[in-house]
Amino acid sequence: MDAASQVNISIAALACSMAALVFSLLAAFPGLKHVLAALRDGILWFALFLVLGGVAFVVWQQVQQPAGAGITASHAEDQPMRSQAVATPATGR
């Protein structure tokens, strides 16, 4: 998961938690208590879904990465760097 997606998921989960807090504070009014409690619980379940979904996506990315995706030190020594020019022998005509 790239950093931008992780930040977006974190902000969405934080916003859901803050909305749930507001509904919890409004639930102090007796007439709205059950309605607002149901809204708060729904928002908290959605925030939990966002967080667990983000964690599952990161784990899925790690599992999908091939085992040989990383470069080894011995392989790096054999290959020239991309910024280095590769000398080719001149051929005569």
N, CA, C and O atoms as CSV, one atom per row, in Angstrom:
chain,resi,resn,atom,element,x,y,z
A,1,MET,N,N,0.854,-1.167,0.000
A,1,MET,CA,C,0.000,0.000,0.000
A,1,MET,C,C,0.895,1.224,0.000
A,1,MET,O,O,1.837,1.318,0.787
A,2,ASP,N,N,0.600,2.147,-0.873
A,2,ASP,CA,C,1.402,3.353,-0.907
A,2,ASP,C,C,1.008,4.280,0.241
A,2,ASP,O,O,-0.017,4.093,0.897
A,3,ALA,N,N,1.835,5.260,0.458
A,3,ALA,CA,C,1.647,6.146,1.610
A,3,ALA,C,C,0.353,6.950,1.494
A,3,ALA,O,O,-0.319,7.187,2.498
A,4,ALA,N,N,0.003,7.367,0.291
A,4,ALA,CA,C,-1.204,8.173,0.123
A,4,ALA,C,C,-2.455,7.375,0.490
A,4,ALA,O,O,-3.359,7.900,1.140
A,5,SER,N,N,-2.507,6.119,0.078
A,5,SER,CA,C,-3.663,5.283,0.413
A,5,SER,C,C,-3.742,5.037,1.909
A,5,SER,O,O,-4.826,5.047,2.492
A,6,GLN,N,N,-2.596,4.817,2.524
A,6,GLN,CA,C,-2.582,4.579,3.961
A,6,GLN,C,C,-3.054,5.820,4.717
A,6,GLN,O,O,-3.790,5.710,5.698
A,7,VAL,N,N,-2.639,6.979,4.267
A,7,VAL,CA,C,-3.073,8.224,4.910
A,7,VAL,C,C,-4.579,8.406,4.731
A,7,VAL,O,O,-5.278,8.787,5.670
A,8,ASN,N,N,-5.078,8.131,3.521
A,8,ASN,CA,C,-6.512,8.279,3.273
A,8,ASN,C,C,-7.341,7.337,4.138
A,8,ASN,O,O,-8.374,7.738,4.674
A,9,ILE,N,N,-6.897,6.086,4.278
A,9,ILE,CA,C,-7.621,5.132,5.112
A,9,ILE,C,C,-7.574,5.565,6.579
A,9,ILE,O,O,-8.569,5.451,7.294
A,10,SER,N,N,-6.430,6.055,7.020
A,10,SER,CA,C,-6.305,6.513,8.407
A,10,SER,C,C,-7.210,7.713,8.675
A,10,SER,O,O,-7.851,7.790,9.723
A,11,ILE,N,N,-7.262,8.647,7.729
A,11,ILE,CA,C,-8.118,9.823,7.898
A,11,ILE,C,C,-9.587,9.417,7.908
A,11,ILE,O,O,-10.371,9.945,8.696
A,12,ALA,N,N,-9.965,8.477,7.033
A,12,ALA,CA,C,-11.358,8.023,6.999
A,12,ALA,C,C,-11.737,7.331,8.308
A,12,ALA,O,O,-12.832,7.549,8.826
A,13,ALA,N,N,-10.850,6.508,8.842
A,13,ALA,CA,C,-11.131,5.832,10.110
A,13,ALA,C,C,-11.224,6.848,11.252
A,13,ALA,O,O,-12.074,6.718,12.133
A,14,LEU,N,N,-10.351,7.859,11.235
A,14,LEU,CA,C,-10.397,8.899,12.261
A,14,LEU,C,C,-11.699,9.702,12.163
A,14,LEU,O,O,-12.308,10.028,13.182
A,15,ALA,N,N,-12.118,10.016,10.944
A,15,ALA,CA,C,-13.366,10.761,10.753
A,15,ALA,C,C,-14.557,9.945,11.247
A,15,ALA,O,O,-15.470,10.494,11.863
A,16,CYS,N,N,-14.555,8.643,10.984
A,16,CYS,CA,C,-15.642,7.784,11.477
A,16,CYS,C,C,-15.648,7.746,13.000
A,16,CYS,O,O,-16.711,7.774,13.619
A,17,SER,N,N,-14.485,7.682,13.594
A,17,SER,CA,C,-14.410,7.663,15.058
A,17,SER,C,C,-14.895,8.983,15.653
A,17,SER,O,O,-15.584,8.996,16.673
A,18,MET,N,N,-14.533,10.087,15.013
A,18,MET,CA,C,-14.982,11.387,15.510
A,18,MET,C,C,-16.499,11.529,15.362
A,18,MET,O,O,-17.158,12.073,16.248
A,19,ALA,N,N,-17.054,11.046,14.250
A,19,ALA,CA,C,-18.513,11.089,14.064
A,19,ALA,C,C,-19.209,10.237,15.128
A,19,ALA,O,O,-20.254,10.617,15.658
A,20,ALA,N,N,-18.618,9.085,15.429
A,20,ALA,CA,C,-19.193,8.227,16.469
A,20,ALA,C,C,-19.152,8.928,17.830
A,20,ALA,O,O,-20.073,8.783,18.634
A,21,LEU,N,N,-18.091,9.683,18.082
A,21,LEU,CA,C,-18.001,10.439,19.337
A,21,LEU,C,C,-19.097,11.496,19.414
A,21,LEU,O,O,-19.707,11.688,20.466
A,22,VAL,N,N,-19.344,12.177,18.304
A,22,VAL,CA,C,-20.396,13.194,18.285
A,22,VAL,C,C,-21.753,12.551,18.557
A,22,VAL,O,O,-22.550,13.078,19.334
A,23,PHE,N,N,-22.016,11.402,17.909
A,23,PHE,CA,C,-23.286,10.723,18.139
A,23,PHE,C,C,-23.388,10.229,19.578
A,23,PHE,O,O,-24.482,10.187,20.141
A,24,SER,N,N,-22.269,9.856,20.175
A,24,SER,CA,C,-22.292,9.428,21.577
A,24,SER,C,C,-22.646,10.598,22.494
A,24,SER,O,O,-23.400,10.441,23.455
A,25,LEU,N,N,-22.095,11.768,22.186
A,25,LEU,CA,C,-22.412,12.943,22.994
A,25,LEU,C,C,-23.866,13.364,22.818
A,25,LEU,O,O,-24.509,13.782,23.781
A,26,LEU,N,N,-24.391,13.258,21.599
A,26,LEU,CA,C,-25.792,13.607,21.365
A,26,LEU,C,C,-26.748,12.593,21.982
A,26,LEU,O,O,-27.907,12.908,22.251
A,27,ALA,N,N,-26.265,11.390,22.201
A,27,ALA,CA,C,-27.113,10.343,22.770
A,27,ALA,C,C,-27.456,10.611,24.233
A,27,ALA,O,O,-28.219,9.855,24.835
A,28,ALA,N,N,-26.913,11.656,24.799
A,28,ALA,CA,C,-27.245,12.010,26.175
A,28,ALA,C,C,-28.701,12.461,26.294
A,28,ALA,O,O,-29.273,12.449,27.383
A,29,PHE,N,N,-29.295,12.859,25.169
A,29,PHE,CA,C,-30.704,13.253,25.194
A,29,PHE,C,C,-31.560,11.993,25.196
A,29,PHE,O,O,-31.411,11.152,24.310
A,30,PRO,N,N,-32.444,11.847,26.163
A,30,PRO,CA,C,-33.193,10.601,26.329
A,30,PRO,C,C,-34.030,10.177,25.119
A,30,PRO,O,O,-34.115,8.984,24.829
A,31,GLY,N,N,-34.641,11.111,24.417
A,31,GLY,CA,C,-35.507,10.749,23.309
A,31,GLY,C,C,-34.757,10.197,22.105
A,31,GLY,O,O,-35.318,9.420,21.332
A,32,LEU,N,N,-33.518,10.582,21.938
A,32,LEU,CA,C,-32.725,10.180,20.772
A,32,LEU,C,C,-31.735,9.060,21.083
A,32,LEU,O,O,-30.972,8.640,20.214
A,33,LYS,N,N,-31.752,8.594,22.292
A,33,LYS,CA,C,-30.708,7.683,22.755
A,33,LYS,C,C,-30.586,6.435,21.884
A,33,LYS,O,O,-29.476,6.094,21.477
A,34,HIS,N,N,-31.669,5.751,21.588
A,34,HIS,CA,C,-31.595,4.490,20.835
A,34,HIS,C,C,-31.250,4.710,19.362
A,34,HIS,O,O,-30.509,3.928,18.767
A,35,VAL,N,N,-31.787,5.768,18.786
A,35,VAL,CA,C,-31.505,6.063,17.370
A,35,VAL,C,C,-30.036,6.426,17.187
A,35,VAL,O,O,-29.363,5.914,16.293
A,36,LEU,N,N,-29.555,7.310,18.041
A,36,LEU,CA,C,-28.156,7.737,17.917
A,36,LEU,C,C,-27.183,6.626,18.296
A,36,LEU,O,O,-26.081,6.561,17.751
A,37,ALA,N,N,-27.568,5.764,19.210
A,37,ALA,CA,C,-26.704,4.627,19.551
A,37,ALA,C,C,-26.564,3.694,18.355
A,37,ALA,O,O,-25.485,3.155,18.110
A,38,ALA,N,N,-27.649,3.500,17.609
A,38,ALA,CA,C,-27.581,2.644,16.421
A,38,ALA,C,C,-26.698,3.281,15.352
A,38,ALA,O,O,-25.909,2.592,14.706
A,39,LEU,N,N,-26.828,4.597,15.166
A,39,LEU,CA,C,-25.957,5.288,14.202
A,39,LEU,C,C,-24.492,5.200,14.623
A,39,LEU,O,O,-23.618,4.924,13.801
A,40,ARG,N,N,-24.231,5.436,15.905
A,40,ARG,CA,C,-22.865,5.373,16.412
A,40,ARG,C,C,-22.268,3.986,16.201
A,40,ARG,O,O,-21.122,3.863,15.769
A,41,ASP,N,N,-23.036,2.948,16.500
A,41,ASP,CA,C,-22.529,1.584,16.331
A,41,ASP,C,C,-22.236,1.275,14.868
A,41,ASP,O,O,-21.244,0.616,14.557
A,42,GLY,N,N,-23.097,1.749,13.972
A,42,GLY,CA,C,-22.857,1.538,12.545
A,42,GLY,C,C,-21.594,2.225,12.073
A,42,GLY,O,O,-20.827,1.660,11.292
A,43,ILE,N,N,-21.375,3.438,12.543
A,43,ILE,CA,C,-20.165,4.181,12.156
A,43,ILE,C,C,-18.926,3.494,12.718
A,43,ILE,O,O,-17.911,3.395,12.029
A,44,LEU,N,N,-18.994,3.021,13.953
A,44,LEU,CA,C,-17.834,2.337,14.531
A,44,LEU,C,C,-17.529,1.027,13.805
A,44,LEU,O,O,-16.362,0.680,13.617
A,45,TRP,N,N,-18.570,0.299,13.397
A,45,TRP,CA,C,-18.335,-0.921,12.619
A,45,TRP,C,C,-17.684,-0.589,11.280
A,45,TRP,O,O,-16.814,-1.325,10.815
A,46,PHE,N,N,-18.098,0.516,10.658
A,46,PHE,CA,C,-17.496,0.929,9.386
A,46,PHE,C,C,-16.036,1.321,9.583
A,46,PHE,O,O,-15.192,0.993,8.750
A,47,ALA,N,N,-15.729,2.021,10.676
A,47,ALA,CA,C,-14.336,2.383,10.961
A,47,ALA,C,C,-13.491,1.129,11.181
A,47,ALA,O,O,-12.352,1.054,10.718
A,48,LEU,N,N,-14.043,0.157,11.881
A,48,LEU,CA,C,-13.333,-1.107,12.088
A,48,LEU,C,C,-13.102,-1.815,10.752
A,48,LEU,O,O,-12.036,-2.384,10.517
A,49,PHE,N,N,-14.111,-1.773,9.882
A,49,PHE,CA,C,-13.982,-2.351,8.539
A,49,PHE,C,C,-12.862,-1.673,7.756
A,49,PHE,O,O,-12.090,-2.347,7.074
A,50,LEU,N,N,-12.766,-0.348,7.847
A,50,LEU,CA,C,-11.700,0.380,7.142
A,50,LEU,C,C,-10.326,-0.012,7.645
A,50,LEU,O,O,-9.419,-0.265,6.852
A,51,VAL,N,N,-10.167,-0.064,8.949
A,51,VAL,CA,C,-8.859,-0.388,9.523
A,51,VAL,C,C,-8.467,-1.827,9.191
A,51,VAL,O,O,-7.350,-2.073,8.735
A,52,LEU,N,N,-9.369,-2.774,9.412
A,52,LEU,CA,C,-9.048,-4.170,9.124
A,52,LEU,C,C,-8.875,-4.410,7.625
A,52,LEU,O,O,-8.066,-5.245,7.221
A,53,GLY,N,N,-9.625,-3.686,6.805
A,53,GLY,CA,C,-9.447,-3.793,5.362
A,53,GLY,C,C,-8.084,-3.291,4.922
A,53,GLY,O,O,-7.458,-3.887,4.046
A,54,GLY,N,N,-7.617,-2.208,5.514
A,54,GLY,CA,C,-6.285,-1.694,5.200
A,54,GLY,C,C,-5.192,-2.665,5.613
A,54,GLY,O,O,-4.229,-2.874,4.875
A,55,VAL,N,N,-5.340,-3.257,6.788
A,55,VAL,CA,C,-4.356,-4.245,7.254
A,55,VAL,C,C,-4.369,-5.473,6.345
A,55,VAL,O,O,-3.313,-5.992,5.984
A,56,ALA,N,N,-5.554,-5.933,5.980
A,56,ALA,CA,C,-5.650,-7.102,5.101
A,56,ALA,C,C,-5.049,-6.815,3.733
A,56,ALA,O,O,-4.438,-7.699,3.131
A,57,PHE,N,N,-5.213,-5.596,3.233
A,57,PHE,CA,C,-4.646,-5.238,1.935
A,57,PHE,C,C,-3.127,-5.239,1.985
A,57,PHE,O,O,-2.477,-5.704,1.048
A,58,VAL,N,N,-2.554,-4.723,3.067
A,58,VAL,CA,C,-1.089,-4.726,3.206
A,58,VAL,C,C,-0.571,-6.159,3.266
A,58,VAL,O,O,0.434,-6.479,2.630
A,59,VAL,N,N,-1.241,-7.020,4.020
A,59,VAL,CA,C,-0.838,-8.425,4.110
A,59,VAL,C,C,-0.965,-9.091,2.749
A,59,VAL,O,O,-0.089,-9.861,2.355
A,60,TRP,N,N,-2.047,-8.804,2.021
A,60,TRP,CA,C,-2.246,-9.385,0.697
A,60,TRP,C,C,-1.144,-8.947,-0.261
A,60,TRP,O,O,-0.675,-9.750,-1.067
A,61,GLN,N,N,-0.720,-7.678,-0.183
A,61,GLN,CA,C,0.375,-7.207,-1.033
A,61,GLN,C,C,1.664,-7.949,-0.715
A,61,GLN,O,O,2.414,-8.295,-1.628
A,62,GLN,N,N,1.934,-8.199,0.554
A,62,GLN,CA,C,3.150,-8.906,0.936
A,62,GLN,C,C,3.126,-10.348,0.465
A,62,GLN,O,O,4.161,-10.887,0.074
A,63,VAL,N,N,1.961,-10.983,0.496
A,63,VAL,CA,C,1.841,-12.372,0.054
A,63,VAL,C,C,1.980,-12.470,-1.454
A,63,VAL,O,O,2.555,-13.435,-1.956
A,64,GLN,N,N,1.463,-11.485,-2.188
A,64,GLN,CA,C,1.501,-11.514,-3.643
A,64,GLN,C,C,2.869,-11.204,-4.217
A,64,GLN,O,O,3.130,-11.502,-5.383
A,65,GLN,N,N,3.744,-10.614,-3.425
A,65,GLN,CA,C,5.075,-10.281,-3.910
A,65,GLN,C,C,5.865,-11.563,-4.137
A,65,GLN,O,O,5.933,-12.407,-3.244
A,66,PRO,N,N,6.470,-11.726,-5.330
A,66,PRO,CA,C,7.256,-12.939,-5.563
A,66,PRO,C,C,8.456,-13.020,-4.624
A,66,PRO,O,O,8.983,-12.005,-4.169
A,67,ALA,N,N,8.871,-14.253,-4.349
A,67,ALA,CA,C,9.961,-14.468,-3.388
A,67,ALA,C,C,11.261,-13.856,-3.884
A,67,ALA,O,O,12.041,-13.366,-3.067
A,68,GLY,N,N,11.528,-13.861,-5.177
A,68,GLY,CA,C,12.787,-13.335,-5.704
A,68,GLY,C,C,12.701,-11.901,-6.158
A,68,GLY,O,O,13.510,-11.469,-6.979
A,69,ALA,N,N,11.734,-11.141,-5.644
A,69,ALA,CA,C,11.558,-9.764,-6.093
A,69,ALA,C,C,12.691,-8.862,-5.616
A,69,ALA,O,O,13.044,-7.904,-6.303
A,70,GLY,N,N,13.255,-9.148,-4.473
A,70,GLY,CA,C,14.338,-8.326,-3.956
A,70,GLY,C,C,15.644,-8.666,-4.648
A,70,GLY,O,O,15.837,-9.795,-5.099
A,71,ILE,N,N,16.540,-7.694,-4.734
A,71,ILE,CA,C,17.833,-7.924,-5.367
A,71,ILE,C,C,18.838,-8.333,-4.300
A,71,ILE,O,O,18.868,-7.748,-3.217
A,72,THR,N,N,19.643,-9.315,-4.592
A,72,THR,CA,C,20.640,-9.775,-3.620
A,72,THR,C,C,21.945,-9.037,-3.840
A,72,THR,O,O,22.187,-8.497,-4.919
A,73,ALA,N,N,22.778,-9.014,-2.829
A,73,ALA,CA,C,24.048,-8.297,-2.927
A,73,ALA,C,C,24.960,-8.929,-3.966
A,73,ALA,O,O,25.644,-8.207,-4.692
A,74,SER,N,N,24.994,-10.257,-4.060
A,74,SER,CA,C,25.880,-10.903,-5.031
A,74,SER,C,C,25.419,-10.611,-6.455
A,74,SER,O,O,26.240,-10.481,-7.363
A,75,HIS,N,N,24.114,-10.509,-6.648
A,75,HIS,CA,C,23.602,-10.196,-7.984
A,75,HIS,C,C,23.905,-8.740,-8.332
A,75,HIS,O,O,24.186,-8.427,-9.489
A,76,ALA,N,N,23.851,-7.853,-7.348
A,76,ALA,CA,C,24.092,-6.433,-7.588
A,76,ALA,C,C,25.540,-6.182,-7.973
A,76,ALA,O,O,25.809,-5.263,-8.746
A,77,GLU,N,N,26.489,-6.970,-7.458
A,77,GLU,CA,C,27.895,-6.768,-7.779
A,77,GLU,C,C,28.201,-7.164,-9.219
A,77,GLU,O,O,29.108,-6.603,-9.834
A,78,ASP,N,N,27.464,-8.113,-9.756
A,78,ASP,CA,C,27.720,-8.584,-11.110
A,78,ASP,C,C,27.155,-7.643,-12.174
A,78,ASP,O,O,27.631,-7.636,-13.310
A,79,GLN,N,N,26.160,-6.861,-11.822
A,79,GLN,CA,C,25.486,-6.011,-12.799
A,79,GLN,C,C,25.998,-4.577,-12.690
A,79,GLN,O,O,26.216,-4.082,-11.584
A,80,PRO,N,N,26.196,-3.896,-13.845
A,80,PRO,CA,C,26.580,-2.478,-13.784
A,80,PRO,C,C,25.385,-1.636,-13.343
A,80,PRO,O,O,24.232,-2.005,-13.569
A,81,MET,N,N,25.673,-0.515,-12.720
A,81,MET,CA,C,24.606,0.383,-12.300
A,81,MET,C,C,23.977,1.002,-13.537
A,81,MET,O,O,24.629,1.115,-14.575
A,82,ARG,N,N,22.731,1.399,-13.438
A,82,ARG,CA,C,22.047,1.979,-14.593
A,82,ARG,C,C,22.661,3.300,-15.008
A,82,ARG,O,O,22.605,3.667,-16.182
A,83,SER,N,N,23.242,4.014,-14.073
A,83,SER,CA,C,23.824,5.309,-14.411
A,83,SER,C,C,25.201,5.157,-15.055
A,83,SER,O,O,25.702,6.100,-15.668
A,84,GLN,N,N,25.819,3.978,-14.924
A,84,GLN,CA,C,27.129,3.771,-15.531
A,84,GLN,C,C,26.959,3.389,-16.992
A,84,GLN,O,O,26.051,2.642,-17.358
A,85,ALA,N,N,27.854,3.919,-17.817
A,85,ALA,CA,C,27.828,3.566,-19.239
A,85,ALA,C,C,28.479,2.206,-19.406
A,85,ALA,O,O,29.487,1.907,-18.766
A,86,VAL,N,N,27.904,1.391,-20.263
A,86,VAL,CA,C,28.454,0.075,-20.537
A,86,VAL,C,C,29.317,0.189,-21.789
A,86,VAL,O,O,28.838,0.594,-22.848
A,87,ALA,N,N,30.593,-0.171,-21.659
A,87,ALA,CA,C,31.506,-0.079,-22.786
A,87,ALA,C,C,31.302,-1.271,-23.712
A,87,ALA,O,O,31.297,-2.422,-23.275
A,88,THR,N,N,31.136,-0.977,-24.988
A,88,THR,CA,C,31.016,-2.041,-25.977
A,88,THR,C,C,32.220,-1.970,-26.902
A,88,THR,O,O,32.637,-0.882,-27.297
A,89,PRO,N,N,32.774,-3.109,-27.247
A,89,PRO,CA,C,33.949,-3.080,-28.128
A,89,PRO,C,C,33.577,-2.558,-29.516
A,89,PRO,O,O,32.514,-2.856,-30.059
A,90,ALA,N,N,34.495,-1.772,-30.060
A,90,ALA,CA,C,34.269,-1.216,-31.404
A,90,ALA,C,C,34.540,-2.297,-32.443
A,90,ALA,O,O,35.514,-3.044,-32.343
A,91,THR,N,N,33.691,-2.366,-33.407
A,91,THR,CA,C,33.877,-3.329,-34.465
A,91,THR,C,C,34.397,-2.621,-35.697
A,91,THR,O,O,33.865,-1.580,-36.082
A,92,GLY,N,N,35.413,-3.158,-36.315
A,92,GLY,CA,C,36.009,-2.537,-37.507
A,92,GLY,C,C,35.286,-2.970,-38.762
A,92,GLY,O,O,34.728,-4.066,-38.831
A,93,ARG,N,N,35.302,-2.107,-39.744
A,93,ARG,CA,C,34.664,-2.449,-41.012
A,93,ARG,C,C,35.686,-2.705,-42.052
A,93,ARG,O,O,35.342,-3.010,-43.194
